Structure formats: structure tokens, C-alpha cells
Amino acid sequence: MKKIAIVANSTWNIFNFRLQLIRHFQSKGYDVIIISPTDKYTELLLKDNSLCHIPLFQLAPQSKNPICDISLLRELFTIYKKEKPDLIFHYTIKPNIFGSVAARWADIPCISTVTGLGYTFLNQNIFTRLVKPLYKFAFSSNYKILFHNHDDQSLFEKLNLIKKGSSAVVKGSGVDTNFFSPMKKSGNEKFIFLFIGRLLYDKGIVEFLNAAKLIRKKNKEIKCWVVGELNAKNPSNVPKEELDQFIKNGDIQYFGTIKDVRKFIKEADVVVLPSYREGMPRAVLEGMAMGKPIITTDTAGCRESITDGENGYLVPIKNAKALADAFQKMYNLKKETLAEMGNKSREKALKEFDVKIINQKYLEFAKEVFSTNEFINKQ
């Protein structure tokens, strides 16, 4: 039985984004081990006795201490040599970099997935200048590097971080279109724009707040809802005092972190994500799967999720006025047109982003690795 390792910077990440992929591998007869730091999701993950979790003690996602990174590299190499997986899938920055190097030293093929560039590439500083050559070195011997959108793939090629032909695009982690399916809106007649995501500048939350203020000056019957985590520890986090001012003025309603966002998507007329850059935005895909029109930005990741004018609108990044204009444009649409946009979203989610499609692609990559290795071993 072939053994596959899944490595990420948190068990939360694996539980929320990789669990169905793990199940898919298991259903095809592969043994799967999970390598990640222990967190509150570890217990939830291990309720299924078929899953094996190996804790990482040296992985601190936000740390920039090179001593910690060397310790992580050593720890990963030790685990790989002991467990001897036949293939390793890496996710998130530090596993992608240090896991790839450890896999090379352990002589184990690996595939890294760049799920998005985010803060690392949006902000130029000493740290980001160091990360790019680390990516180049780490990815130089990977079997394959996967990206969630073509813009990120092209950028890595342009920066000469990867060779052409060494990568592929897999459109996100996939969305469960059975779980996220259209639901009838309740009796609430208010027109609702919904933002779902961490309350970070990079996610465009400030633009959403200001667009909400602008649109509600003209249309008090419109509601603007915000769902997501407010985390003061994140350097890109919007200050609580700033958010509170918009709440106090009645521009938005804030609901905090919600475990099951479907009840909010169900009530929304439009799902909005004015992000500065994404891999493939999960909140947008969930909104699409539930048959909602989308407003998002004309930037990496986001623009691949919609067809402008068909299932939503694209706006420039960092432009609250353009976002408010898109709000008004969407609000002015006939109900039938709005419903047709929602139908187009659902169709696109089923055709391109369904988790079953994504998982099958990962399975095909795994089979490709195993067939190649077996051919080499026979020579």
C-alpha cells in the first residue's frame, strides 16, 4: 500500500481544506498520514480512527527566527526518514519551503501547492526578499508545483522561481457543492451584501466598509453584513475601533466568527470579496455554489472565479467608490436578472470548482508520481 503524507502549518488548515482529499486518497487504497502542529482541530480530526496524525513541534507560522526554521527542517527530515512516505503533499509557506528541502534530503518525491501569495508578496520588506530565493531553492527538485490560479503561476515563472513546465494550476481546494447548495431566502425583504473573510486590509474589508457607507447614504433599505474573524495579532488586521465606528453609524452589521456560514449566504443577495489578491477565494466559491451573484476584484485568484457581467462584477482593487458603484448596479438589477446571475454562479461552481473535480486531479498527480518512480526503479 502506497503511503501519502499531507503536511501543513496547522491541523485547522487540514481539517477545513484537505479532509475530503484525504478521504478520496483513502477510498482509492492509499495510506495517509497527516503532519501538522497540534491545535484544537486535532481532536476533531482523530475522531476517525483511520487517520494518523504526527505532531510538528517546531513549526511557528509567524516566526521569522532562522533558528526555528532550521529546527523545523531537521524535524521534518527526521519524520520523513522514519515514516518513509512514498509521496508528500506540502501546503502553506513553511511546509512548502522547508518540507520540500527535507523531502529532497530524504529522497522522497513531493508536490507543493501554493494556495495564495497574500501578505508575503503584497508587502515588500527584508522578509519577502528572503522568501523568494528560498522558494526557488526549495522548489527546484519538486516533482510538481501546483498553483490555485494562473496569475500566481505566471508570476513565479516571471520571477524565475520555477521553470516553465514544472507547474500546473488546480483551481482551489474545491467546494462541496452538495453541502453548499442553493437555499431559499427567508421572509427578510432587505437587500443584503455579504462579506465573509478575515477582517484584514488585504481582504479589502476597509473598501467594503466604505462602500457600505456610500451605498447606505442613498439606500437605507440595503443591509451590509460582515462575517469573519477580527484578530489583533495579524499585522494586516483592521483596528477594532475602526470597525466599531462603522457598526455604531449603522453602515454594517458585524456577526463575528461563524462556524457554518450557510445561514448567512442563504439570506444574502450578493456575496462580496474586494480582496487585493487571492489563491482561489473560498468564500466566493461557497457563495457561487449556493447560487449567489458575486462582486469581487479584478486581481489574481478573484478574477478566475467569475465571468464579469455573467455571474457577477469585477472592480479595481483598493477602490471603495467603484465597489459602491457595483453595489448600486447590482441593486438596480431586476430580480429575474439577479436570479439568472446566481444560476450562472452555481453552474460555474459545479463545472470548475467542485471538490470532487479538484480531488481527482490530485489523485492523477499521485498516480503519475508512482508510475514514474516504478518505471525508474525497474531500470
C-alpha positions as a Markdown table, in Angstrom:
| # | Residue | x | y | z |
|---|---|---|---|---|
| 1 | Met | 0.0 | 0.0 | 0.0 |
| 2 | Lys | 1.4 | 3.4 | -1.0 |
| 3 | Lys | 1.7 | 5.9 | 1.8 |
| 4 | Ile | 0.9 | 9.6 | 1.2 |
| 5 | Ala | 1.8 | 12.4 | 3.7 |
| 6 | Ile | -0.2 | 15.6 | 3.9 |
| 7 | Val | 1.8 | 18.5 | 5.6 |
| 8 | Ala | 0.5 | 22.0 | 6.5 |
| 9 | Asn | 1.2 | 24.7 | 9.1 |
| 10 | Ser | -1.9 | 23.8 | 11.2 |
| 11 | Thr | -4.3 | 21.0 | 11.7 |
| 12 | Trp | -7.1 | 23.6 | 11.3 |
| 13 | Asn | -5.9 | 24.0 | 7.7 |
| 14 | Ile | -6.1 | 20.3 | 7.0 |
| 15 | Phe | -9.4 | 19.8 | 8.7 |
| 16 | Asn | -11.1 | 22.6 | 6.8 |
| 17 | Phe | -9.4 | 22.3 | 3.4 |
| 18 | Arg | -7.9 | 18.8 | 2.9 |
| 19 | Leu | -10.2 | 16.4 | 4.7 |
| 20 | Gln | -12.2 | 15.4 | 1.6 |
| 21 | Leu | -8.9 | 15.0 | -0.3 |
| 22 | Ile | -7.6 | 12.6 | 2.4 |
| 23 | Arg | -10.9 | 10.6 | 2.2 |
| 24 | His | -10.5 | 10.4 | -1.5 |
| 25 | Phe | -7.0 | 9.0 | -1.3 |
| 26 | Gln | -8.1 | 6.5 | 1.3 |
| 27 | Ser | -11.1 | 5.4 | -0.8 |
| 28 | Lys | -8.6 | 4.6 | -3.6 |
| 29 | Gly | -6.5 | 2.4 | -1.3 |
| 30 | Tyr | -3.8 | 4.8 | -0.1 |
| 31 | Asp | -2.5 | 5.0 | 3.4 |
| 32 | Val | -2.5 | 8.7 | 4.5 |
| 33 | Ile | -0.6 | 10.3 | 7.4 |
| 34 | Ile | -1.1 | 13.9 | 8.5 |
| 35 | Ile | 1.8 | 16.0 | 9.7 |
| 36 | Ser | 1.0 | 19.3 | 11.3 |
| 37 | Pro | 1.2 | 21.2 | 14.6 |
| 38 | Thr | -1.4 | 20.1 | 17.2 |
| 39 | Asp | -4.3 | 22.5 | 17.8 |
| 40 | Lys | -7.9 | 22.3 | 18.8 |
| 41 | Tyr | -8.8 | 20.7 | 15.5 |
| 42 | Thr | -6.5 | 17.7 | 16.1 |
| 43 | Glu | -9.0 | 16.0 | 18.4 |
| 44 | Leu | -11.8 | 16.5 | 15.8 |
| 45 | Leu | -9.5 | 15.0 | 13.1 |
| 46 | Leu | -8.6 | 12.0 | 15.2 |
| 47 | Lys | -12.2 | 11.1 | 16.0 |
| 48 | Asp | -11.9 | 9.0 | 12.9 |
| 49 | Asn | -9.6 | 6.1 | 13.9 |
| 50 | Ser | -8.4 | 5.6 | 10.3 |
| 51 | Leu | -6.4 | 8.8 | 10.4 |
| 52 | Cys | -2.8 | 9.1 | 11.7 |
| 53 | His | -1.6 | 12.4 | 12.9 |
| 54 | Ile | 2.1 | 13.2 | 13.6 |
| 55 | Pro | 2.6 | 16.4 | 15.5 |
| 56 | Leu | 5.0 | 19.1 | 14.4 |
| 57 | Phe | 6.6 | 21.0 | 17.4 |
| 58 | Gln | 9.0 | 23.3 | 15.6 |
| 59 | Leu | 6.6 | 25.0 | 13.2 |
| 60 | Ala | 5.7 | 28.6 | 14.1 |
| 61 | Pro | 3.9 | 30.1 | 11.1 |
| 62 | Gln | 4.5 | 33.8 | 12.0 |
| 63 | Ser | 8.1 | 33.4 | 13.3 |
| 64 | Lys | 11.0 | 34.9 | 11.3 |
| 65 | Asn | 13.7 | 33.3 | 13.5 |
| 66 | Pro | 16.1 | 31.3 | 11.3 |
| 67 | Ile | 17.0 | 29.1 | 14.2 |
| 68 | Cys | 13.3 | 28.0 | 14.5 |
| 69 | Asp | 13.3 | 27.3 | 10.7 |
| 70 | Ile | 16.4 | 25.2 | 10.9 |
| 71 | Ser | 14.8 | 23.2 | 13.8 |
| 72 | Leu | 11.7 | 22.7 | 11.6 |
| 73 | Leu | 13.8 | 21.5 | 8.7 |
| 74 | Arg | 15.5 | 19.0 | 10.9 |
| 75 | Glu | 12.2 | 17.8 | 12.5 |
| 76 | Leu | 10.6 | 17.3 | 9.0 |
| 77 | Phe | 13.6 | 15.4 | 7.7 |
| 78 | Thr | 13.6 | 13.1 | 10.8 |
| 79 | Ile | 9.8 | 12.4 | 10.3 |
| 80 | Tyr | 10.2 | 11.7 | 6.6 |
| 81 | Lys | 13.1 | 9.3 | 7.2 |
| 82 | Lys | 11.2 | 7.5 | 9.9 |
| 83 | Glu | 7.8 | 7.3 | 8.2 |
| 84 | Lys | 9.1 | 6.8 | 4.6 |
| 85 | Pro | 6.0 | 8.1 | 2.7 |
| 86 | Asp | 6.0 | 7.4 | -1.0 |
| 87 | Leu | 4.8 | 10.9 | -1.8 |
| 88 | Ile | 4.4 | 14.1 | 0.2 |
| 89 | Phe | 1.9 | 16.9 | -0.4 |
| 90 | His | 3.0 | 20.2 | 1.1 |
| 91 | Tyr | 0.7 | 23.2 | 1.8 |
| 92 | Thr | 1.3 | 26.7 | 3.2 |
| 93 | Ile | 4.6 | 28.6 | 3.1 |
| 94 | Lys | 6.9 | 26.9 | 5.6 |
| 95 | Pro | 6.0 | 23.3 | 4.8 |
| 96 | Asn | 6.3 | 24.3 | 1.1 |
| 97 | Ile | 9.8 | 25.7 | 1.6 |
| 98 | Phe | 11.4 | 23.6 | 4.4 |
| 99 | Gly | 9.3 | 20.5 | 3.7 |
| 100 | Ser | 10.5 | 20.5 | 0.1 |
| 101 | Val | 14.1 | 20.7 | 1.2 |
| 102 | Ala | 13.6 | 17.9 | 3.8 |
| 103 | Ala | 11.9 | 15.7 | 1.2 |
| 104 | Arg | 14.9 | 16.2 | -1.2 |
| 105 | Trp | 17.3 | 15.2 | 1.5 |
| 106 | Ala | 15.1 | 12.2 | 2.4 |
| 107 | Asp | 14.9 | 11.3 | -1.3 |
| 108 | Ile | 11.1 | 11.3 | -1.3 |
| 109 | Pro | 9.1 | 12.9 | -4.2 |
| 110 | Cys | 6.9 | 15.8 | -3.2 |
| 111 | Ile | 4.3 | 18.1 | -4.6 |
| 112 | Ser | 3.8 | 21.6 | -3.2 |
| 113 | Thr | 0.6 | 23.7 | -3.5 |
| 114 | Val | 0.9 | 27.5 | -3.4 |
| 115 | Thr | -2.6 | 28.3 | -2.2 |
| 116 | Gly | -2.0 | 32.1 | -2.5 |
| 117 | Leu | 0.7 | 34.7 | -2.1 |
| 118 | Gly | -1.1 | 37.1 | 0.3 |
| 119 | Tyr | 0.9 | 39.2 | 2.8 |
| 120 | Thr | 4.3 | 37.8 | 1.7 |
| 121 | Phe | 4.1 | 39.2 | -1.8 |
| 122 | Leu | 1.8 | 42.2 | -1.2 |
| 123 | Asn | 4.3 | 43.8 | 1.2 |
| 124 | Gln | 7.9 | 44.4 | 0.2 |
| 125 | Asn | 10.4 | 44.1 | 3.1 |
| 126 | Ile | 13.5 | 42.2 | 4.1 |
| 127 | Phe | 11.5 | 39.1 | 4.8 |
| 128 | Thr | 9.8 | 39.0 | 1.4 |
| 129 | Arg | 13.2 | 39.5 | -0.3 |
| 130 | Leu | 14.5 | 36.4 | 1.5 |
| 131 | Val | 11.4 | 34.3 | 0.8 |
| 132 | Lys | 11.7 | 34.4 | -2.9 |
| 133 | Pro | 15.1 | 32.8 | -3.2 |
| 134 | Leu | 14.1 | 30.3 | -0.6 |
| 135 | Tyr | 11.1 | 29.3 | -2.8 |
| 136 | Lys | 13.4 | 29.0 | -5.8 |
| 137 | Phe | 15.8 | 26.7 | -4.0 |
| 138 | Ala | 13.1 | 24.6 | -2.3 |
| 139 | Phe | 11.0 | 24.1 | -5.5 |
| 140 | Ser | 14.0 | 23.3 | -7.7 |
| 141 | Ser | 13.6 | 19.5 | -7.1 |
| 142 | Asn | 9.9 | 19.1 | -6.5 |
| 143 | Tyr | 8.0 | 16.7 | -8.7 |
| 144 | Lys | 5.4 | 19.4 | -9.4 |
| 145 | Ile | 4.4 | 22.8 | -8.0 |
| 146 | Leu | 0.7 | 23.5 | -8.1 |
| 147 | Phe | -1.0 | 26.9 | -8.0 |
| 148 | His | -4.6 | 27.9 | -7.4 |
| 149 | Asn | -4.6 | 30.4 | -10.3 |
| 150 | His | -2.7 | 31.2 | -13.5 |
| 151 | Asp | -1.6 | 34.7 | -12.3 |
| 152 | Asp | 0.4 | 33.2 | -9.4 |
| 153 | Gln | 1.9 | 30.5 | -11.7 |
| 154 | Ser | 2.9 | 33.2 | -14.2 |
| 155 | Leu | 4.4 | 35.4 | -11.5 |
| 156 | Phe | 6.7 | 32.6 | -10.2 |
| 157 | Glu | 7.8 | 31.9 | -13.8 |
| 158 | Lys | 8.4 | 35.6 | -14.5 |
| 159 | Leu | 10.5 | 35.9 | -11.3 |
| 160 | Asn | 12.4 | 32.8 | -12.3 |
| 161 | Leu | 11.4 | 31.0 | -9.1 |
| 162 | Ile | 10.3 | 27.9 | -11.1 |
| 163 | Lys | 11.0 | 26.5 | -14.5 |
| 164 | Lys | 8.3 | 26.5 | -17.2 |
| 165 | Gly | 6.7 | 23.1 | -17.4 |
| 166 | Ser | 7.4 | 22.3 | -13.7 |
| 167 | Ser | 4.0 | 23.5 | -12.5 |
| 168 | Ala | 0.2 | 23.2 | -13.0 |
| 169 | Val | -2.9 | 25.0 | -12.0 |
| 170 | Val | -5.5 | 23.4 | -9.8 |
| 171 | Lys | -8.5 | 25.7 | -9.2 |
| 172 | Gly | -8.5 | 25.9 | -5.4 |
| 173 | Ser | -9.2 | 23.3 | -2.7 |
| 174 | Gly | -12.6 | 22.7 | -4.1 |
| 175 | Val | -16.1 | 23.4 | -2.7 |
| 176 | Asp | -18.6 | 20.8 | -1.6 |
| 177 | Thr | -21.5 | 21.6 | -3.8 |
| 178 | Asn | -23.8 | 19.2 | -2.0 |
| 179 | Phe | -23.2 | 20.9 | 1.4 |
| 180 | Phe | -23.1 | 24.4 | -0.2 |
| 181 | Ser | -26.2 | 24.3 | -2.3 |
| 182 | Pro | -29.0 | 26.8 | -3.0 |
| 183 | Met | -31.4 | 27.5 | -0.1 |
| 184 | Lys | -34.5 | 29.6 | -0.2 |
| 185 | Lys | -34.2 | 33.0 | 1.4 |
| 186 | Ser | -36.4 | 33.6 | 4.4 |
| 187 | Gly | -39.1 | 36.3 | 4.6 |
| 188 | Asn | -36.4 | 39.0 | 5.0 |
| 189 | Glu | -37.1 | 41.5 | 2.2 |
| 190 | Lys | -34.0 | 43.6 | 2.8 |
| 191 | Phe | -31.3 | 43.6 | 0.1 |
| 192 | Ile | -28.1 | 42.2 | 1.6 |
| 193 | Phe | -24.5 | 42.5 | 0.6 |
| 194 | Leu | -22.4 | 39.9 | 2.5 |
| 195 | Phe | -18.6 | 40.0 | 3.2 |
| 196 | Ile | -17.1 | 36.7 | 4.5 |
| 197 | Gly | -13.5 | 36.5 | 5.5 |
| 198 | Arg | -10.8 | 37.5 | 8.0 |
| 199 | Leu | -11.0 | 41.3 | 8.7 |
| 200 | Leu | -7.7 | 42.1 | 7.0 |
| 201 | Tyr | -6.7 | 45.1 | 4.9 |
| 202 | Asp | -5.6 | 42.6 | 2.3 |
| 203 | Lys | -9.1 | 41.1 | 2.1 |
| 204 | Gly | -10.5 | 44.5 | 1.2 |
| 205 | Ile | -12.5 | 44.9 | 4.4 |
| 206 | Val | -11.9 | 48.7 | 4.5 |
| 207 | Glu | -13.1 | 49.1 | 1.0 |
| 208 | Phe | -16.2 | 47.1 | 1.9 |
| 209 | Leu | -16.8 | 49.2 | 5.0 |
| 210 | Asn | -16.5 | 52.5 | 3.0 |
| 211 | Ala | -18.6 | 51.1 | 0.1 |
| 212 | Ala | -21.3 | 50.2 | 2.6 |
| 213 | Lys | -21.3 | 53.7 | 4.0 |
| 214 | Leu | -21.6 | 55.2 | 0.5 |
| 215 | Ile | -24.4 | 52.9 | -0.7 |
| 216 | Arg | -26.4 | 53.3 | 2.5 |
| 217 | Lys | -26.4 | 57.0 | 2.2 |
| 218 | Lys | -28.6 | 56.5 | -0.9 |
| 219 | Asn | -30.4 | 53.4 | 0.1 |
| 220 | Lys | -31.2 | 52.9 | 3.8 |
| 221 | Glu | -33.1 | 49.7 | 3.0 |
| 222 | Ile | -29.8 | 48.0 | 1.9 |
| 223 | Lys | -28.0 | 45.9 | 4.5 |
| 224 | Cys | -24.3 | 45.2 | 4.6 |
| 225 | Trp | -23.2 | 42.2 | 6.6 |
| 226 | Val | -19.8 | 41.2 | 7.8 |
| 227 | Val | -18.8 | 37.7 | 8.9 |
| 228 | Gly | -15.3 | 36.8 | 9.9 |
| 229 | Glu | -12.5 | 36.8 | 12.4 |
| 230 | Leu | -11.1 | 40.0 | 14.0 |
| 231 | Asn | -7.6 | 39.0 | 15.0 |
| 232 | Ala | -5.5 | 41.8 | 16.6 |
| 233 | Lys | -2.3 | 39.7 | 16.3 |
| 234 | Asn | -2.4 | 39.8 | 12.5 |
| 235 | Pro | -0.3 | 42.7 | 11.1 |
| 236 | Ser | -2.9 | 43.3 | 8.4 |
| 237 | Asn | -5.8 | 43.3 | 10.8 |
| 238 | Val | -8.2 | 46.3 | 10.7 |
| 239 | Pro | -8.4 | 48.0 | 14.1 |
| 240 | Lys | -11.4 | 47.2 | 16.2 |
| 241 | Glu | -12.0 | 50.9 | 16.9 |
| 242 | Glu | -12.3 | 51.5 | 13.1 |
| 243 | Leu | -14.8 | 48.6 | 12.7 |
| 244 | Asp | -16.8 | 49.8 | 15.7 |
| 245 | Gln | -17.3 | 53.2 | 14.2 |
| 246 | Phe | -19.0 | 51.7 | 11.1 |
| 247 | Ile | -21.1 | 49.5 | 13.3 |
| 248 | Lys | -22.1 | 52.5 | 15.5 |
| 249 | Asn | -23.1 | 54.5 | 12.4 |
| 250 | Gly | -25.3 | 51.7 | 11.2 |
| 251 | Asp | -23.3 | 51.2 | 8.0 |
| 252 | Ile | -22.7 | 47.5 | 8.6 |
| 253 | Gln | -23.8 | 44.6 | 10.9 |
| 254 | Tyr | -21.0 | 42.5 | 12.2 |
| 255 | Phe | -21.6 | 38.9 | 13.3 |
| 256 | Gly | -18.1 | 37.7 | 14.3 |
| 257 | Thr | -16.7 | 34.3 | 13.5 |
| 258 | Ile | -19.4 | 31.8 | 12.4 |
| 259 | Lys | -18.8 | 28.1 | 12.1 |
| 260 | Asp | -21.5 | 27.5 | 9.5 |
| 261 | Val | -21.8 | 30.4 | 7.1 |
| 262 | Arg | -24.6 | 28.9 | 5.0 |
| 263 | Lys | -27.3 | 30.6 | 7.0 |
| 264 | Phe | -25.8 | 34.0 | 6.1 |
| 265 | Ile | -25.1 | 33.1 | 2.5 |
| 266 | Lys | -28.7 | 31.9 | 2.2 |
| 267 | Glu | -30.0 | 35.4 | 3.3 |
| 268 | Ala | -27.6 | 37.4 | 1.2 |
| 269 | Asp | -28.5 | 38.7 | -2.3 |
| 270 | Val | -24.8 | 39.2 | -3.2 |
| 271 | Val | -21.5 | 37.9 | -1.8 |
| 272 | Val | -18.7 | 40.4 | -1.9 |
| 273 | Leu | -14.9 | 40.0 | -1.6 |
| 274 | Pro | -12.8 | 43.1 | -2.5 |
| 275 | Ser | -9.5 | 41.3 | -1.8 |
| 276 | Tyr | -6.2 | 42.6 | -3.0 |
| 277 | Arg | -5.0 | 39.1 | -4.1 |
| 278 | Glu | -6.2 | 35.5 | -3.5 |
| 279 | Gly | -5.2 | 32.0 | -4.4 |
| 280 | Met | -8.8 | 30.9 | -5.1 |
| 281 | Pro | -11.2 | 32.6 | -2.6 |
| 282 | Arg | -13.2 | 30.0 | -0.6 |
| 283 | Ala | -15.9 | 32.4 | 0.4 |
| 284 | Val | -16.6 | 33.3 | -3.2 |
| 285 | Leu | -16.8 | 29.7 | -4.2 |
| 286 | Glu | -19.2 | 28.9 | -1.4 |
| 287 | Gly | -21.4 | 31.8 | -2.4 |
| 288 | Met | -21.3 | 30.6 | -6.0 |
| 289 | Ala | -22.2 | 27.1 | -5.0 |
| 290 | Met | -25.2 | 28.4 | -3.2 |
| 291 | Gly | -26.3 | 30.3 | -6.3 |
| 292 | Lys | -25.3 | 33.9 | -5.4 |
| 293 | Pro | -24.1 | 36.6 | -7.7 |
| 294 | Ile | -20.6 | 37.8 | -6.8 |
| 295 | Ile | -18.8 | 41.1 | -6.6 |
| 296 | Thr | -15.0 | 40.8 | -6.4 |
| 297 | Thr | -11.8 | 42.4 | -7.6 |
| 298 | Asp | -10.1 | 42.2 | -10.9 |
| 299 | Thr | -7.0 | 40.6 | -9.4 |
| 300 | Ala | -5.2 | 37.2 | -9.1 |
| 301 | Gly | -7.5 | 34.4 | -8.0 |
| 302 | Cys | -10.6 | 36.5 | -7.7 |
| 303 | Arg | -11.0 | 37.2 | -11.5 |
| 304 | Glu | -10.8 | 33.5 | -12.2 |
| 305 | Ser | -13.8 | 32.8 | -10.0 |
| 306 | Ile | -16.3 | 34.8 | -12.0 |
| 307 | Thr | -17.1 | 35.9 | -15.6 |
| 308 | Asp | -17.7 | 39.6 | -15.4 |
| 309 | Gly | -21.3 | 40.5 | -16.3 |
| 310 | Glu | -22.5 | 36.9 | -16.2 |
| 311 | Asn | -22.3 | 35.7 | -12.6 |
| 312 | Gly | -21.1 | 38.9 | -11.1 |
| 313 | Tyr | -19.0 | 42.1 | -11.4 |
| 314 | Leu | -15.3 | 42.8 | -11.2 |
| 315 | Val | -14.0 | 46.0 | -9.7 |
| 316 | Pro | -10.5 | 47.5 | -9.3 |
| 317 | Ile | -8.7 | 46.8 | -6.0 |
| 318 | Lys | -8.5 | 49.4 | -3.3 |
| 319 | Asn | -11.4 | 51.4 | -4.8 |
| 320 | Ala | -14.3 | 51.9 | -2.5 |
| 321 | Lys | -16.1 | 54.2 | -4.9 |
| 322 | Ala | -16.0 | 51.6 | -7.7 |
| 323 | Leu | -17.2 | 48.9 | -5.2 |
| 324 | Ala | -20.1 | 51.1 | -4.2 |
| 325 | Asp | -21.0 | 51.7 | -7.8 |
| 326 | Ala | -21.0 | 47.9 | -8.3 |
| 327 | Phe | -23.3 | 47.6 | -5.3 |
| 328 | Gln | -25.7 | 50.1 | -6.9 |
| 329 | Lys | -25.6 | 48.4 | -10.2 |
| 330 | Met | -26.4 | 45.0 | -8.6 |
| 331 | Tyr | -29.2 | 46.6 | -6.5 |
| 332 | Asn | -30.8 | 48.1 | -9.6 |
| 333 | Leu | -31.0 | 44.7 | -11.4 |
| 334 | Lys | -34.4 | 43.1 | -12.0 |
| 335 | Lys | -35.0 | 40.1 | -9.7 |
| 336 | Glu | -35.0 | 37.8 | -12.7 |
| 337 | Thr | -31.6 | 39.0 | -13.8 |
| 338 | Leu | -30.2 | 38.7 | -10.3 |
| 339 | Ala | -31.5 | 35.1 | -10.1 |
| 340 | Glu | -30.0 | 34.3 | -13.5 |
| 341 | Met | -26.6 | 35.6 | -12.3 |
| 342 | Gly | -27.0 | 33.3 | -9.3 |
| 343 | Asn | -27.8 | 30.3 | -11.5 |
| 344 | Lys | -24.7 | 31.0 | -13.6 |
| 345 | Ser | -22.6 | 31.1 | -10.4 |
| 346 | Arg | -24.0 | 27.7 | -9.4 |
| 347 | Glu | -23.3 | 26.2 | -12.9 |
| 348 | Lys | -19.7 | 27.5 | -12.8 |
| 349 | Ala | -19.1 | 26.1 | -9.3 |
| 350 | Leu | -20.3 | 22.7 | -10.4 |
| 351 | Lys | -18.3 | 22.7 | -13.6 |
| 352 | Glu | -15.0 | 24.1 | -12.4 |
| 353 | Phe | -14.7 | 24.2 | -8.6 |
| 354 | Asp | -16.5 | 21.1 | -7.2 |
| 355 | Val | -14.3 | 19.4 | -4.7 |
| 356 | Lys | -14.7 | 16.1 | -6.5 |
| 357 | Ile | -13.0 | 17.6 | -9.6 |
| 358 | Ile | -10.2 | 19.0 | -7.6 |
| 359 | Asn | -9.6 | 15.8 | -5.6 |
| 360 | Gln | -9.5 | 13.8 | -8.8 |
| 361 | Lys | -6.7 | 16.0 | -10.2 |
| 362 | Tyr | -4.6 | 15.4 | -7.1 |
| 363 | Leu | -5.2 | 11.7 | -7.4 |
| 364 | Glu | -4.0 | 11.9 | -11.0 |
| 365 | Phe | -0.8 | 13.6 | -9.9 |
| 366 | Ala | -0.2 | 11.0 | -7.3 |
| 367 | Lys | -0.6 | 8.2 | -9.8 |
| 368 | Glu | 1.7 | 10.0 | -12.2 |
| 369 | Val | 4.4 | 10.1 | -9.5 |
| 370 | Phe | 4.0 | 6.5 | -8.6 |
| 371 | Ser | 4.1 | 5.2 | -12.2 |
| 372 | Thr | 7.2 | 7.3 | -12.9 |
| 373 | Asn | 9.0 | 6.1 | -9.8 |
| 374 | Glu | 8.1 | 2.5 | -10.5 |
| 375 | Phe | 9.4 | 2.8 | -14.1 |
| 376 | Ile | 12.7 | 4.3 | -12.8 |
| 377 | Asn | 13.1 | 1.6 | -10.2 |
| 378 | Lys | 12.8 | -1.1 | -12.9 |
| 379 | Gln | 15.7 | 0.3 | -14.9 |
